[in-house]
């Protein structure tokens, strides 16, 4: 439905380059958000990797998970 609305907008405002750029930005943001779950599968990391990052220690788990996710 969004694609149809964007198409109608393109027809109604064919020379509005800022509108087209905004639509492309929103589409890119959507694709990036949809990719996040795949990037954050920490359960697929090995036990050794979890140990190296300290995800099993309650004192370091929060920061370790963030570092591990950032690495991906």
mmJSON file of the N, C-alpha and C atoms, coordinates in Angstrom:
{"data_MODEL":{"atom_site":{
"group_PDB":["ATOM","ATOM","ATOM","ATOM","ATOM","ATOM","ATOM","ATOM","ATOM","ATOM","ATOM","ATOM","ATOM","ATOM","ATOM","ATOM","ATOM","ATOM","ATOM","ATOM","ATOM","ATOM","ATOM","ATOM","ATOM","ATOM","ATOM","ATOM","ATOM","ATOM","ATOM","ATOM","ATOM","ATOM","ATOM","ATOM","ATOM","ATOM","ATOM","ATOM","ATOM","ATOM","ATOM","ATOM","ATOM","ATOM","ATOM","ATOM","ATOM","ATOM","ATOM","ATOM","ATOM","ATOM","ATOM","ATOM","ATOM","ATOM","ATOM","ATOM","ATOM","ATOM","ATOM","ATOM","ATOM","ATOM","ATOM","ATOM","ATOM","ATOM","ATOM","ATOM","ATOM","ATOM","ATOM","ATOM","ATOM","ATOM","ATOM","ATOM","ATOM","ATOM","ATOM","ATOM","ATOM","ATOM","ATOM","ATOM","ATOM","ATOM","ATOM","ATOM","ATOM","ATOM","ATOM","ATOM","ATOM","ATOM","ATOM","ATOM","ATOM","ATOM","ATOM","ATOM","ATOM","ATOM","ATOM","ATOM","ATOM","ATOM","ATOM","ATOM","ATOM","ATOM","ATOM","ATOM","ATOM","ATOM","ATOM","ATOM","ATOM","ATOM","ATOM","ATOM","ATOM","ATOM","ATOM","ATOM","ATOM","ATOM","ATOM","ATOM","ATOM","ATOM","ATOM","ATOM","ATOM","ATOM","ATOM","ATOM","ATOM","ATOM","ATOM","ATOM","ATOM","ATOM","ATOM","ATOM","ATOM","ATOM","ATOM","ATOM","ATOM","ATOM","ATOM","ATOM","ATOM","ATOM","ATOM","ATOM","ATOM","ATOM","ATOM","ATOM","ATOM","ATOM","ATOM","ATOM","ATOM","ATOM","ATOM","ATOM","ATOM","ATOM","ATOM","ATOM","ATOM","ATOM","ATOM","ATOM","ATOM","ATOM","ATOM","ATOM","ATOM","ATOM","ATOM","ATOM","ATOM","ATOM","ATOM","ATOM","ATOM","ATOM","ATOM","ATOM","ATOM","ATOM","ATOM","ATOM","ATOM","ATOM","ATOM","ATOM","ATOM","ATOM","ATOM","ATOM","ATOM","ATOM","ATOM","ATOM","ATOM","ATOM","ATOM","ATOM"],
"id":[1,2,3,4,5,6,7,8,9,10,11,12,13,14,15,16,17,18,19,20,21,22,23,24,25,26,27,28,29,30,31,32,33,34,35,36,37,38,39,40,41,42,43,44,45,46,47,48,49,50,51,52,53,54,55,56,57,58,59,60,61,62,63,64,65,66,67,68,69,70,71,72,73,74,75,76,77,78,79,80,81,82,83,84,85,86,87,88,89,90,91,92,93,94,95,96,97,98,99,100,101,102,103,104,105,106,107,108,109,110,111,112,113,114,115,116,117,118,119,120,121,122,123,124,125,126,127,128,129,130,131,132,133,134,135,136,137,138,139,140,141,142,143,144,145,146,147,148,149,150,151,152,153,154,155,156,157,158,159,160,161,162,163,164,165,166,167,168,169,170,171,172,173,174,175,176,177,178,179,180,181,182,183,184,185,186,187,188,189,190,191,192,193,194,195,196,197,198,199,200,201,202,203,204,205,206,207,208,209,210,211,212,213,214,215,216],
"type_symbol":["N","C","C","N","C","C","N","C","C","N","C","C","N","C","C","N","C","C","N","C","C","N","C","C","N","C","C","N","C","C","N","C","C","N","C","C","N","C","C","N","C","C","N","C","C","N","C","C","N","C","C","N","C","C","N","C","C","N","C","C","N","C","C","N","C","C","N","C","C","N","C","C","N","C","C","N","C","C","N","C","C","N","C","C","N","C","C","N","C","C","N","C","C","N","C","C","N","C","C","N","C","C","N","C","C","N","C","C","N","C","C","N","C","C","N","C","C","N","C","C","N","C","C","N","C","C","N","C","C","N","C","C","N","C","C","N","C","C","N","C","C","N","C","C","N","C","C","N","C","C","N","C","C","N","C","C","N","C","C","N","C","C","N","C","C","N","C","C","N","C","C","N","C","C","N","C","C","N","C","C","N","C","C","N","C","C","N","C","C","N","C","C","N","C","C","N","C","C","N","C","C","N","C","C","N","C","C","N","C","C","N","C","C","N","C","C"],
"label_atom_id":["N","CA","C","N","CA","C","N","CA","C","N","CA","C","N","CA","C","N","CA","C","N","CA","C","N","CA","C","N","CA","C","N","CA","C","N","CA","C","N","CA","C","N","CA","C","N","CA","C","N","CA","C","N","CA","C","N","CA","C","N","CA","C","N","CA","C","N","CA","C","N","CA","C","N","CA","C","N","CA","C","N","CA","C","N","CA","C","N","CA","C","N","CA","C","N","CA","C","N","CA","C","N","CA","C","N","CA","C","N","CA","C","N","CA","C","N","CA","C","N","CA","C","N","CA","C","N","CA","C","N","CA","C","N","CA","C","N","CA","C","N","CA","C","N","CA","C","N","CA","C","N","CA","C","N","CA","C","N","CA","C","N","CA","C","N","CA","C","N","CA","C","N","CA","C","N","CA","C","N","CA","C","N","CA","C","N","CA","C","N","CA","C","N","CA","C","N","CA","C","N","CA","C","N","CA","C","N","CA","C","N","CA","C","N","CA","C","N","CA","C","N","CA","C","N","CA","C","N","CA","C","N","CA","C","N","CA","C","N","CA","C","N","CA","C","N","CA","C","N","CA","C"],
"label_alt_id":[null,null,null,null,null,null,null,null,null,null,null,null,null,null,null,null,null,null,null,null,null,null,null,null,null,null,null,null,null,null,null,null,null,null,null,null,null,null,null,null,null,null,null,null,null,null,null,null,null,null,null,null,null,null,null,null,null,null,null,null,null,null,null,null,null,null,null,null,null,null,null,null,null,null,null,null,null,null,null,null,null,null,null,null,null,null,null,null,null,null,null,null,null,null,null,null,null,null,null,null,null,null,null,null,null,null,null,null,null,null,null,null,null,null,null,null,null,null,null,null,null,null,null,null,null,null,null,null,null,null,null,null,null,null,null,null,null,null,null,null,null,null,null,null,null,null,null,null,null,null,null,null,null,null,null,null,null,null,null,null,null,null,null,null,null,null,null,null,null,null,null,null,null,null,null,null,null,null,null,null,null,null,null,null,null,null,null,null,null,null,null,null,null,null,null,null,null,null,null,null,null,null,null,null,null,null,null,null,null,null,null,null,null,null,null,null],
"label_comp_id":["UNK","UNK","UNK","UNK","UNK","UNK","UNK","UNK","UNK","UNK","UNK","UNK","UNK","UNK","UNK","UNK","UNK","UNK","UNK","UNK","UNK","UNK","UNK","UNK","UNK","UNK","UNK","UNK","UNK","UNK","UNK","UNK","UNK","UNK","UNK","UNK","UNK","UNK","UNK","UNK","UNK","UNK","UNK","UNK","UNK","UNK","UNK","UNK","UNK","UNK","UNK","UNK","UNK","UNK","UNK","UNK","UNK","UNK","UNK","UNK","UNK","UNK","UNK","UNK","UNK","UNK","UNK","UNK","UNK","UNK","UNK","UNK","UNK","UNK","UNK","UNK","UNK","UNK","UNK","UNK","UNK","UNK","UNK","UNK","UNK","UNK","UNK","UNK","UNK","UNK","UNK","UNK","UNK","UNK","UNK","UNK","UNK","UNK","UNK","UNK","UNK","UNK","UNK","UNK","UNK","UNK","UNK","UNK","UNK","UNK","UNK","UNK","UNK","UNK","UNK","UNK","UNK","UNK","UNK","UNK","UNK","UNK","UNK","UNK","UNK","UNK","UNK","UNK","UNK","UNK","UNK","UNK","UNK","UNK","UNK","UNK","UNK","UNK","UNK","UNK","UNK","UNK","UNK","UNK","UNK","UNK","UNK","UNK","UNK","UNK","UNK","UNK","UNK","UNK","UNK","UNK","UNK","UNK","UNK","UNK","UNK","UNK","UNK","UNK","UNK","UNK","UNK","UNK","UNK","UNK","UNK","UNK","UNK","UNK","UNK","UNK","UNK","UNK","UNK","UNK","UNK","UNK","UNK","UNK","UNK","UNK","UNK","UNK","UNK","UNK","UNK","UNK","UNK","UNK","UNK","UNK","UNK","UNK","UNK","UNK","UNK","UNK","UNK","UNK","UNK","UNK","UNK","UNK","UNK","UNK","UNK","UNK","UNK","UNK","UNK","UNK"],
"label_asym_id":["A","A","A","A","A","A","A","A","A","A","A","A","A","A","A","A","A","A","A","A","A","A","A","A","A","A","A","A","A","A","A","A","A","A","A","A","A","A","A","A","A","A","A","A","A","A","A","A","A","A","A","A","A","A","A","A","A","A","A","A","A","A","A","A","A","A","A","A","A","A","A","A","A","A","A","A","A","A","A","A","A","A","A","A","A","A","A","A","A","A","A","A","A","A","A","A","A","A","A","A","A","A","A","A","A","A","A","A","A","A","A","A","A","A","A","A","A","A","A","A","A","A","A","A","A","A","A","A","A","A","A","A","A","A","A","A","A","A","A","A","A","A","A","A","A","A","A","A","A","A","A","A","A","A","A","A","A","A","A","A","A","A","A","A","A","A","A","A","A","A","A","A","A","A","A","A","A","A","A","A","A","A","A","A","A","A","A","A","A","A","A","A","A","A","A","A","A","A","A","A","A","A","A","A","A","A","A","A","A","A","A","A","A","A","A","A"],
"label_entity_id":["1","1","1","1","1","1","1","1","1","1","1","1","1","1","1","1","1","1","1","1","1","1","1","1","1","1","1","1","1","1","1","1","1","1","1","1","1","1","1","1","1","1","1","1","1","1","1","1","1","1","1","1","1","1","1","1","1","1","1","1","1","1","1","1","1","1","1","1","1","1","1","1","1","1","1","1","1","1","1","1","1","1","1","1","1","1","1","1","1","1","1","1","1","1","1","1","1","1","1","1","1","1","1","1","1","1","1","1","1","1","1","1","1","1","1","1","1","1","1","1","1","1","1","1","1","1","1","1","1","1","1","1","1","1","1","1","1","1","1","1","1","1","1","1","1","1","1","1","1","1","1","1","1","1","1","1","1","1","1","1","1","1","1","1","1","1","1","1","1","1","1","1","1","1","1","1","1","1","1","1","1","1","1","1","1","1","1","1","1","1","1","1","1","1","1","1","1","1","1","1","1","1","1","1","1","1","1","1","1","1","1","1","1","1","1","1"],
"label_seq_id":[1,1,1,2,2,2,3,3,3,4,4,4,5,5,5,6,6,6,7,7,7,8,8,8,9,9,9,10,10,10,11,11,11,12,12,12,13,13,13,14,14,14,15,15,15,16,16,16,17,17,17,18,18,18,19,19,19,20,20,20,21,21,21,22,22,22,23,23,23,24,24,24,25,25,25,26,26,26,27,27,27,28,28,28,29,29,29,30,30,30,31,31,31,32,32,32,33,33,33,34,34,34,35,35,35,36,36,36,37,37,37,38,38,38,39,39,39,40,40,40,41,41,41,42,42,42,43,43,43,44,44,44,45,45,45,46,46,46,47,47,47,48,48,48,49,49,49,50,50,50,51,51,51,52,52,52,53,53,53,54,54,54,55,55,55,56,56,56,57,57,57,58,58,58,59,59,59,60,60,60,61,61,61,62,62,62,63,63,63,64,64,64,65,65,65,66,66,66,67,67,67,68,68,68,69,69,69,70,70,70,71,71,71,72,72,72],
"pdbx_PDB_ins_code":[null,null,null,null,null,null,null,null,null,null,null,null,null,null,null,null,null,null,null,null,null,null,null,null,null,null,null,null,null,null,null,null,null,null,null,null,null,null,null,null,null,null,null,null,null,null,null,null,null,null,null,null,null,null,null,null,null,null,null,null,null,null,null,null,null,null,null,null,null,null,null,null,null,null,null,null,null,null,null,null,null,null,null,null,null,null,null,null,null,null,null,null,null,null,null,null,null,null,null,null,null,null,null,null,null,null,null,null,null,null,null,null,null,null,null,null,null,null,null,null,null,null,null,null,null,null,null,null,null,null,null,null,null,null,null,null,null,null,null,null,null,null,null,null,null,null,null,null,null,null,null,null,null,null,null,null,null,null,null,null,null,null,null,null,null,null,null,null,null,null,null,null,null,null,null,null,null,null,null,null,null,null,null,null,null,null,null,null,null,null,null,null,null,null,null,null,null,null,null,null,null,null,null,null,null,null,null,null,null,null,null,null,null,null,null,null],
"Cartn_x":[0.825,0.0,0.873,1.937,2.832,3.434,3.83,4.387,3.38,2.126,1.08,0.916,0.912,0.791,1.993,3.18,4.374,4.299,3.769,3.595,2.633,1.546,0.582,1.211,2.014,2.692,3.651,4.355,5.28,4.547,3.333,2.535,2.03,1.602,1.028,2.088,3.282,4.365,5.633,5.61,6.728,8.045,7.991,9.205,9.7,9.113,9.501,10.628,11.859,13.009,13.186,12.832,12.97,11.987,10.803,9.817,10.315,10.857,11.42,12.567,13.412,14.533,14.028,12.994,12.421,11.844,11.151,10.58,11.701,12.775,13.908,14.526,14.619,15.165,14.3,12.992,12.079,12.181,12.311,12.433,13.742,14.816,16.092,16.003,15.38,15.22,14.43,13.397,12.603,13.453,14.223,15.075,16.102,16.648,17.632,16.98,15.785,15.091,14.742,14.399,14.054,15.289,16.47,17.708,18.206,17.742,18.24,18.066,16.905,16.774,17.824,18.173,19.187,20.559,20.836,22.15,22.327,21.24,21.33,21.07,21.368,21.214,22.419,22.447,23.578,23.64,22.525,22.506,23.31,23.602,24.389,25.89,26.28,27.696,28.127,29.386,29.903,29.999,30.054,30.218,31.534,32.552,33.85,33.742,33.017,32.834,32.077,31.018,30.267,31.169,32.024,32.947,33.941,34.444,35.403,34.787,33.529,32.854,32.289,32.13,31.612,30.103,29.402,27.94,27.324,28.081,27.541,27.672,28.482,28.694,27.644,26.869,25.779,26.289,27.549,28.107,28.492,28.765,29.205,28.26,27.226,26.35,25.754,25.236,24.578,25.549,26.694,27.684,28.248,28.462,29.017,28.082,26.789,25.826,25.807,25.921,25.951,27.211,28.346,29.602,29.545,28.993,28.869,27.94,26.854,25.924,26.58,27.368,28.045,29.083,29.649,30.655,30.053,28.787,28.11,27.881],
"Cartn_y":[-1.189,0.0,1.259,1.219,2.384,2.644,1.582,1.763,2.408,2.013,2.617,4.1,4.426,5.83,6.646,6.054,6.752,6.969,5.994,6.144,7.261,7.351,8.434,9.791,9.829,11.075,11.485,10.504,10.8,11.378,10.891,11.401,12.808,13.003,14.303,15.395,15.014,15.981,15.507,15.456,14.867,15.648,16.898,17.723,18.025,17.403,17.663,16.707,17.146,16.28,16.034,16.997,16.791,15.733,15.681,14.661,13.276,13.175,11.877,11.44,12.384,12.058,11.588,12.225,11.836,10.426,10.12,8.784,7.747,8.039,7.104,6.91,7.981,7.881,6.994,7.16,6.325,4.864,4.623,3.242,2.607,3.384,2.883,2.589,3.478,3.261,1.99,1.756,0.542,-0.695,-0.685,-1.845,-2.084,-1.013,-1.155,-1.75,-1.289,-1.823,-3.287,-3.665,-5.056,-5.961,-5.404,-6.189,-6.38,-5.592,-5.648,-7.015,-7.654,-8.951,-9.97,-9.991,-10.918,-10.579,-9.307,-8.882,-9.135,-9.315,-9.441,-10.851,-11.861,-13.242,-13.636,-13.174,-13.468,-14.945,-15.643,-17.063,-17.892,-17.332,-18.059,-17.958,-17.114,-16.993,-18.208,-18.558,-19.712,-19.407,-20.464,-20.309,-19.603,-19.888,-19.237,-17.727,-17.314,-15.887,-15.226,-15.888,-15.338,-15.21,-16.189,-16.143,-14.996,-14.813,-13.733,-12.354,-12.221,-10.941,-10.768,-11.861,-11.773,-11.71,-12.331,-12.258,-13.101,-14.044,-14.915,-14.31,-13.293,-12.64,-11.556,-11.628,-10.663,-9.225,-9.05,-7.698,-7.086,-7.923,-7.414,-7.77,-8.54,-9.067,-7.968,-6.925,-5.87,-5.239,-4.788,-4.15,-5.152,-6.396,-7.417,-7.697,-7.77,-8.012,-6.85,-5.629,-4.46,-4.467,-4.825,-4.899,-6.008,-7.127,-8.26,-7.89,-7.212,-6.79,-5.761,-4.865,-3.839,-4.467,-5.539,-6.227,-6.779,-7.223,-7.846,-6.882],
"Cartn_z":[0.0,0.0,0.0,0.796,0.842,-0.535,-1.227,-2.573,-3.518,-3.399,-4.239,-3.915,-2.62,-2.224,-2.693,-2.576,-3.058,-4.559,-5.282,-6.727,-7.067,-6.319,-6.543,-6.242,-5.208,-4.851,-5.962,-6.544,-7.633,-8.836,-9.078,-10.201,-9.899,-8.657,-8.291,-8.144,-7.681,-7.47,-8.193,-9.513,-10.257,-10.165,-9.837,-9.818,-8.405,-7.428,-6.033,-5.624,-5.842,-5.553,-4.052,-3.228,-1.785,-1.287,-1.877,-1.515,-1.925,-3.128,-3.576,-2.669,-2.28,-1.393,-0.033,0.471,1.761,1.692,0.609,0.436,0.389,-0.351,-0.413,0.969,1.747,3.106,3.985,3.891,4.681,4.262,2.965,2.486,2.975,2.964,3.47,4.963,5.71,7.151,7.422,6.64,6.805,6.545,5.455,5.152,6.251,6.805,7.881,9.126,9.456,10.628,10.446,9.242,8.989,9.064,8.879,8.935,10.361,11.305,12.682,13.329,13.259,13.933,13.489,12.21,11.726,12.284,12.453,12.934,14.423,15.145,16.594,17.113,16.321,16.768,17.61,18.852,19.728,20.095,19.964,20.307,19.312,18.15,17.16,17.414,18.351,18.7,19.515,19.415,20.144,21.634,22.423,23.879,24.177,23.383,23.581,23.378,22.352,22.087,23.227,23.708,24.855,26.076,26.293,27.437,27.278,26.064,25.829,26.065,25.716,25.9,27.307,28.041,29.403,29.497,28.56,28.58,29.687,30.228,31.281,32.681,32.817,34.12,34.3,35.381,35.57,35.673,36.079,36.214,34.864,33.89,32.594,31.453,31.726,30.669,29.795,30.412,29.635,28.643,29.135,28.264,27.264,27.705,26.817,25.645,25.902,24.822,23.837,24.338,23.451,22.589,23.183,22.427,21.392,21.765,20.84,19.683,19.977,18.923,18.001,18.563,17.761,16.838,17.27,16.469,15.194,15.277,14.128,13.064],
"occupancy":[1.0,1.0,1.0,1.0,1.0,1.0,1.0,1.0,1.0,1.0,1.0,1.0,1.0,1.0,1.0,1.0,1.0,1.0,1.0,1.0,1.0,1.0,1.0,1.0,1.0,1.0,1.0,1.0,1.0,1.0,1.0,1.0,1.0,1.0,1.0,1.0,1.0,1.0,1.0,1.0,1.0,1.0,1.0,1.0,1.0,1.0,1.0,1.0,1.0,1.0,1.0,1.0,1.0,1.0,1.0,1.0,1.0,1.0,1.0,1.0,1.0,1.0,1.0,1.0,1.0,1.0,1.0,1.0,1.0,1.0,1.0,1.0,1.0,1.0,1.0,1.0,1.0,1.0,1.0,1.0,1.0,1.0,1.0,1.0,1.0,1.0,1.0,1.0,1.0,1.0,1.0,1.0,1.0,1.0,1.0,1.0,1.0,1.0,1.0,1.0,1.0,1.0,1.0,1.0,1.0,1.0,1.0,1.0,1.0,1.0,1.0,1.0,1.0,1.0,1.0,1.0,1.0,1.0,1.0,1.0,1.0,1.0,1.0,1.0,1.0,1.0,1.0,1.0,1.0,1.0,1.0,1.0,1.0,1.0,1.0,1.0,1.0,1.0,1.0,1.0,1.0,1.0,1.0,1.0,1.0,1.0,1.0,1.0,1.0,1.0,1.0,1.0,1.0,1.0,1.0,1.0,1.0,1.0,1.0,1.0,1.0,1.0,1.0,1.0,1.0,1.0,1.0,1.0,1.0,1.0,1.0,1.0,1.0,1.0,1.0,1.0,1.0,1.0,1.0,1.0,1.0,1.0,1.0,1.0,1.0,1.0,1.0,1.0,1.0,1.0,1.0,1.0,1.0,1.0,1.0,1.0,1.0,1.0,1.0,1.0,1.0,1.0,1.0,1.0,1.0,1.0,1.0,1.0,1.0,1.0,1.0,1.0,1.0,1.0,1.0,1.0],
"B_iso_or_equiv":[0.0,0.0,0.0,0.0,0.0,0.0,0.0,0.0,0.0,0.0,0.0,0.0,0.0,0.0,0.0,0.0,0.0,0.0,0.0,0.0,0.0,0.0,0.0,0.0,0.0,0.0,0.0,0.0,0.0,0.0,0.0,0.0,0.0,0.0,0.0,0.0,0.0,0.0,0.0,0.0,0.0,0.0,0.0,0.0,0.0,0.0,0.0,0.0,0.0,0.0,0.0,0.0,0.0,0.0,0.0,0.0,0.0,0.0,0.0,0.0,0.0,0.0,0.0,0.0,0.0,0.0,0.0,0.0,0.0,0.0,0.0,0.0,0.0,0.0,0.0,0.0,0.0,0.0,0.0,0.0,0.0,0.0,0.0,0.0,0.0,0.0,0.0,0.0,0.0,0.0,0.0,0.0,0.0,0.0,0.0,0.0,0.0,0.0,0.0,0.0,0.0,0.0,0.0,0.0,0.0,0.0,0.0,0.0,0.0,0.0,0.0,0.0,0.0,0.0,0.0,0.0,0.0,0.0,0.0,0.0,0.0,0.0,0.0,0.0,0.0,0.0,0.0,0.0,0.0,0.0,0.0,0.0,0.0,0.0,0.0,0.0,0.0,0.0,0.0,0.0,0.0,0.0,0.0,0.0,0.0,0.0,0.0,0.0,0.0,0.0,0.0,0.0,0.0,0.0,0.0,0.0,0.0,0.0,0.0,0.0,0.0,0.0,0.0,0.0,0.0,0.0,0.0,0.0,0.0,0.0,0.0,0.0,0.0,0.0,0.0,0.0,0.0,0.0,0.0,0.0,0.0,0.0,0.0,0.0,0.0,0.0,0.0,0.0,0.0,0.0,0.0,0.0,0.0,0.0,0.0,0.0,0.0,0.0,0.0,0.0,0.0,0.0,0.0,0.0,0.0,0.0,0.0,0.0,0.0,0.0,0.0,0.0,0.0,0.0,0.0,0.0],
"pdbx_formal_charge":[null,null,null,null,null,null,null,null,null,null,null,null,null,null,null,null,null,null,null,null,null,null,null,null,null,null,null,null,null,null,null,null,null,null,null,null,null,null,null,null,null,null,null,null,null,null,null,null,null,null,null,null,null,null,null,null,null,null,null,null,null,null,null,null,null,null,null,null,null,null,null,null,null,null,null,null,null,null,null,null,null,null,null,null,null,null,null,null,null,null,null,null,null,null,null,null,null,null,null,null,null,null,null,null,null,null,null,null,null,null,null,null,null,null,null,null,null,null,null,null,null,null,null,null,null,null,null,null,null,null,null,null,null,null,null,null,null,null,null,null,null,null,null,null,null,null,null,null,null,null,null,null,null,null,null,null,null,null,null,null,null,null,null,null,null,null,null,null,null,null,null,null,null,null,null,null,null,null,null,null,null,null,null,null,null,null,null,null,null,null,null,null,null,null,null,null,null,null,null,null,null,null,null,null,null,null,null,null,null,null,null,null,null,null,null,null],
"auth_seq_id":[1,1,1,2,2,2,3,3,3,4,4,4,5,5,5,6,6,6,7,7,7,8,8,8,9,9,9,10,10,10,11,11,11,12,12,12,13,13,13,14,14,14,15,15,15,16,16,16,17,17,17,18,18,18,19,19,19,20,20,20,21,21,21,22,22,22,23,23,23,24,24,24,25,25,25,26,26,26,27,27,27,28,28,28,29,29,29,30,30,30,31,31,31,32,32,32,33,33,33,34,34,34,35,35,35,36,36,36,37,37,37,38,38,38,39,39,39,40,40,40,41,41,41,42,42,42,43,43,43,44,44,44,45,45,45,46,46,46,47,47,47,48,48,48,49,49,49,50,50,50,51,51,51,52,52,52,53,53,53,54,54,54,55,55,55,56,56,56,57,57,57,58,58,58,59,59,59,60,60,60,61,61,61,62,62,62,63,63,63,64,64,64,65,65,65,66,66,66,67,67,67,68,68,68,69,69,69,70,70,70,71,71,71,72,72,72],
"auth_comp_id":["UNK","UNK","UNK","UNK","UNK","UNK","UNK","UNK","UNK","UNK","UNK","UNK","UNK","UNK","UNK","UNK","UNK","UNK","UNK","UNK","UNK","UNK","UNK","UNK","UNK","UNK","UNK","UNK","UNK","UNK","UNK","UNK","UNK","UNK","UNK","UNK","UNK","UNK","UNK","UNK","UNK","UNK","UNK","UNK","UNK","UNK","UNK","UNK","UNK","UNK","UNK","UNK","UNK","UNK","UNK","UNK","UNK","UNK","UNK","UNK","UNK","UNK","UNK","UNK","UNK","UNK","UNK","UNK","UNK","UNK","UNK","UNK","UNK","UNK","UNK","UNK","UNK","UNK","UNK","UNK","UNK","UNK","UNK","UNK","UNK","UNK","UNK","UNK","UNK","UNK","UNK","UNK","UNK","UNK","UNK","UNK","UNK","UNK","UNK","UNK","UNK","UNK","UNK","UNK","UNK","UNK","UNK","UNK","UNK","UNK","UNK","UNK","UNK","UNK","UNK","UNK","UNK","UNK","UNK","UNK","UNK","UNK","UNK","UNK","UNK","UNK","UNK","UNK","UNK","UNK","UNK","UNK","UNK","UNK","UNK","UNK","UNK","UNK","UNK","UNK","UNK","UNK","UNK","UNK","UNK","UNK","UNK","UNK","UNK","UNK","UNK","UNK","UNK","UNK","UNK","UNK","UNK","UNK","UNK","UNK","UNK","UNK","UNK","UNK","UNK","UNK","UNK","UNK","UNK","UNK","UNK","UNK","UNK","UNK","UNK","UNK","UNK","UNK","UNK","UNK","UNK","UNK","UNK","UNK","UNK","UNK","UNK","UNK","UNK","UNK","UNK","UNK","UNK","UNK","UNK","UNK","UNK","UNK","UNK","UNK","UNK","UNK","UNK","UNK","UNK","UNK","UNK","UNK","UNK","UNK","UNK","UNK","UNK","UNK","UNK","UNK"],
"auth_asym_id":["A","A","A","A","A","A","A","A","A","A","A","A","A","A","A","A","A","A","A","A","A","A","A","A","A","A","A","A","A","A","A","A","A","A","A","A","A","A","A","A","A","A","A","A","A","A","A","A","A","A","A","A","A","A","A","A","A","A","A","A","A","A","A","A","A","A","A","A","A","A","A","A","A","A","A","A","A","A","A","A","A","A","A","A","A","A","A","A","A","A","A","A","A","A","A","A","A","A","A","A","A","A","A","A","A","A","A","A","A","A","A","A","A","A","A","A","A","A","A","A","A","A","A","A","A","A","A","A","A","A","A","A","A","A","A","A","A","A","A","A","A","A","A","A","A","A","A","A","A","A","A","A","A","A","A","A","A","A","A","A","A","A","A","A","A","A","A","A","A","A","A","A","A","A","A","A","A","A","A","A","A","A","A","A","A","A","A","A","A","A","A","A","A","A","A","A","A","A","A","A","A","A","A","A","A","A","A","A","A","A","A","A","A","A","A","A"],
"auth_atom_id":["N","CA","C","N","CA","C","N","CA","C","N","CA","C","N","CA","C","N","CA","C","N","CA","C","N","CA","C","N","CA","C","N","CA","C","N","CA","C","N","CA","C","N","CA","C","N","CA","C","N","CA","C","N","CA","C","N","CA","C","N","CA","C","N","CA","C","N","CA","C","N","CA","C","N","CA","C","N","CA","C","N","CA","C","N","CA","C","N","CA","C","N","CA","C","N","CA","C","N","CA","C","N","CA","C","N","CA","C","N","CA","C","N","CA","C","N","CA","C","N","CA","C","N","CA","C","N","CA","C","N","CA","C","N","CA","C","N","CA","C","N","CA","C","N","CA","C","N","CA","C","N","CA","C","N","CA","C","N","CA","C","N","CA","C","N","CA","C","N","CA","C","N","CA","C","N","CA","C","N","CA","C","N","CA","C","N","CA","C","N","CA","C","N","CA","C","N","CA","C","N","CA","C","N","CA","C","N","CA","C","N","CA","C","N","CA","C","N","CA","C","N","CA","C","N","CA","C","N","CA","C","N","CA","C","N","CA","C","N","CA","C","N","CA","C","N","CA","C","N","CA","C"],
"pdbx_PDB_model_num":[1,1,1,1,1,1,1,1,1,1,1,1,1,1,1,1,1,1,1,1,1,1,1,1,1,1,1,1,1,1,1,1,1,1,1,1,1,1,1,1,1,1,1,1,1,1,1,1,1,1,1,1,1,1,1,1,1,1,1,1,1,1,1,1,1,1,1,1,1,1,1,1,1,1,1,1,1,1,1,1,1,1,1,1,1,1,1,1,1,1,1,1,1,1,1,1,1,1,1,1,1,1,1,1,1,1,1,1,1,1,1,1,1,1,1,1,1,1,1,1,1,1,1,1,1,1,1,1,1,1,1,1,1,1,1,1,1,1,1,1,1,1,1,1,1,1,1,1,1,1,1,1,1,1,1,1,1,1,1,1,1,1,1,1,1,1,1,1,1,1,1,1,1,1,1,1,1,1,1,1,1,1,1,1,1,1,1,1,1,1,1,1,1,1,1,1,1,1,1,1,1,1,1,1,1,1,1,1,1,1,1,1,1,1,1,1]
}}}
